[in-house]
Amino acid sequence: MKIHDITLTISPAMPVWPGDPPVTLEQIESMDRGAHANVTRLDMSAHTGTHVDAPHHFLNDGRTVENLPLDVLTGPALVVQLPNSLDLITAAALEAASIPAGTERLLLRTRNSDLWARRATDFFPSFVGISADGAEWLVRRGLRLVGIDYLSVAPFQQSEPTHRILLAAGIVLLEGADLHTVPPGAYDLYCLPLKLLGSDGAPARAVLVEK
């Protein structure tokens, strides 16, 4: 059994969404300074690195991250490689990807993954995201979870339409997945966001297990 860890390592050097706080890891107790234990304080946005969006993120409707269904966050998933020439994931692009009917959890690997492969530390605004009509296509196909290999499923400065369409349909969004070493194909996904009370999202540890 091979396990692919698709979780970004949280560190102060990682890119964050513009306007979000940078990651701070501060050792507030140190055994080297005479403390009985090492203790680290963590400060960051709930949408840092590999994370899950709850509907409350864009809909302000009270459907927060601690109530997301675990049976959606775990189960069979399909990783699809989209062409590196693709700038926007439209309905036409998804149709051309030949995604099998009945797919419930879909992870989209794009040229974004090259950013993780080279450990880019700066935010990249020209990342590939899903258009509004692409989001509508995913809703029509009955997806329950959609993941992508950058910090947002939606294109930069066009976040609202795509997020609202997907979240209104109850689709769980997994953003910031590190897929650069993951071949396309079928896997079992295990994605467990932190159980944060009343939060619009949460960092997650996500892995894909080869079938």
HUUR-V54809 format. One record per pair of residues at least 12 apart in sequence whose ideal C-beta (glycine too) atoms are under 6 Angstrom apart, sorted by the first residue. I is the first residue (numbers start at 1). J is the second residue. D is the distance in whole Angstrom. If there is no record, write none. Layout:
I & J & D
I & J & D
//
This chain:
2 & 210 & 4
3 & 207 & 5
3 & 209 & 5
4 & 182 & 5
4 & 208 & 4
5 & 207 & 5
6 & 177 & 5
6 & 178 & 5
6 & 179 & 6
6 & 206 & 5
6 & 208 & 6
7 & 50 & 5
7 & 205 & 5
7 & 206 & 5
8 & 49 & 4
8 & 50 & 5
8 & 176 & 6
8 & 178 & 5
10 & 23 & 6
10 & 49 & 5
13 & 121 & 5
14 & 49 & 6
15 & 122 & 6
15 & 123 & 4
17 & 151 & 6
20 & 45 & 4
21 & 45 & 6
23 & 44 & 5
24 & 43 & 4
25 & 40 & 6
26 & 41 & 5
27 & 40 & 5
28 & 41 & 5
46 & 199 & 5
46 & 201 & 5
46 & 202 & 5
47 & 201 & 5
48 & 203 & 6
49 & 176 & 5
49 & 203 & 6
50 & 176 & 4
50 & 177 & 6
50 & 204 & 6
50 & 206 & 6
51 & 175 & 6
51 & 176 & 6
51 & 201 & 5
51 & 203 & 5
51 & 204 & 6
52 & 174 & 6
52 & 193 & 4
52 & 201 & 6
52 & 202 & 6
52 & 204 & 5
53 & 173 & 4
53 & 201 & 5
54 & 68 & 6
54 & 200 & 6
54 & 201 & 6
55 & 167 & 4
56 & 200 & 4
57 & 200 & 4
57 & 201 & 5
58 & 163 & 4
58 & 164 & 5
58 & 167 & 6
59 & 167 & 6
64 & 198 & 5
64 & 199 & 6
65 & 193 & 6
65 & 196 & 6
65 & 199 & 5
65 & 201 & 6
65 & 202 & 5
66 & 195 & 5
66 & 197 & 6
68 & 172 & 6
72 & 144 & 5
72 & 145 & 5
72 & 172 & 5
73 & 191 & 5
74 & 190 & 5
77 & 105 & 4
77 & 107 & 6
77 & 187 & 5
77 & 189 & 4
78 & 103 & 5
78 & 106 & 6
78 & 186 & 6
79 & 107 & 5
79 & 109 & 6
79 & 182 & 6
79 & 184 & 5
80 & 97 & 5
80 & 108 & 6
80 & 184 & 6
81 & 109 & 5
81 & 184 & 4
82 & 110 & 5
84 & 111 & 4
88 & 131 & 5
89 & 130 & 4
89 & 134 & 5
90 & 131 & 5
90 & 133 & 6
90 & 134 & 5
91 & 133 & 4
91 & 134 & 5
91 & 137 & 4
94 & 134 & 6
94 & 137 & 5
104 & 144 & 5
105 & 145 & 4
105 & 189 & 5
106 & 143 & 6
106 & 146 & 5
107 & 147 & 4
107 & 177 & 6
108 & 148 & 5
109 & 149 & 6
109 & 179 & 4
110 & 128 & 4
110 & 149 & 6
112 & 127 & 5
112 & 128 & 5
112 & 149 & 4
112 & 150 & 4
113 & 149 & 5
113 & 179 & 5
113 & 180 & 4
116 & 178 & 5
116 & 180 & 5
117 & 180 & 4
125 & 156 & 4
127 & 150 & 4
129 & 152 & 6
129 & 154 & 5
129 & 155 & 4
130 & 153 & 5
130 & 162 & 5
132 & 161 & 4
132 & 162 & 6
135 & 162 & 5
135 & 165 & 4
135 & 166 & 5
136 & 165 & 6
139 & 169 & 4
143 & 171 & 6
145 & 172 & 4
146 & 171 & 6
146 & 173 & 6
147 & 174 & 4
147 & 177 & 5
149 & 177 & 5
149 & 179 & 5
151 & 175 & 6
151 & 176 & 5
152 & 175 & 6
153 & 173 & 5
153 & 175 & 6
174 & 191 & 6
186 & 211 & 5
187 & 208 & 4
187 & 209 & 6
188 & 209 & 4
189 & 208 & 6
190 & 207 & 5
191 & 204 & 5
191 & 206 & 4
192 & 205 & 6
//
